[in-house]
Amino acid sequence: MTKSGRINAAFRSSFHNEIYFFVDDKYFLFELFANERNERIFYELTPLRDGFKSLNHTVFGTYGIDCSFNTDNNEAYIFYENFCALIDYAPHSGKDKIISGPKKISDTFPFLKGTVFENGIDAAYRSTIGKEVYLFKGDKYARIDYGKNEFVQSIRKISEGYPCFSGTILENGVDAAFACHITNEVFFFKDEYYARVVVTPGATDDYIKNGVRKTLDFWPNLNGIKGLLD
């Protein structure tokens, strides 16, 4: 189940510097700048069923999104527990639609059947290599290709693939993640904390920029969103 008031999922929009954040059964759209100081909130915390009409009467409209990652154009995969769907989120148009699903994760991604990801994914982010994506569940992660529908790298412990997380709150799990518009930079979230990480796909020499910080301390604009990270 999602944690009330926590950032449960996020993905990078096709509009430059815009990020969709999901909190329980709501979302907000945020403009992220490189200096992390002059951001602005496009849409306040809004019920998913109002902002994404196509999700009305689905598990996502009722319960929310607890994982997501962007694919190509205006499309993204969204997840809630063991269900997922591919959507066209149609930014700033109100013309969003479901392309496929909702289906069980194991039906959409058969190679995940029998793994820790079959019944839910905590976080994910799109890699800069082809159609590769990194998935996180508990203290485990995997590298997959959603186009070929296969593992690129087997399931490993987060501490093995991300040594920079050792000794931090991220070592044993991630609530949400997204790849921003700066090449090979990813934001990770856990409880009320976040880290901005420079990643190297397929390698383990990632590093955290400026350490793990409290989300609201460094993104003061988010303080205006009632109920966030309470």
Secondary structure, 3 states (H helix, E strand, C coil): CCCCCCCCEEEECCCCCEEEEEECCEEEEEECCCCCCCCEEEEEEEEHHHHCHHHCCCHHHHHCCCEEEECCCCEEEEEECCEEEEEECCCCCCCCEEEEEEEEHHHHCHHHCCCCCCCCCCEEEECCCCCEEEEEECCEEEEEECCCCEEEEEEEEHHHHCHHHCCCCCCCCCCEEEECCCCCEEEEEECCEEEEEECCCCCCCCEEEEEEEEHHHHCHHHHHCCCCCC
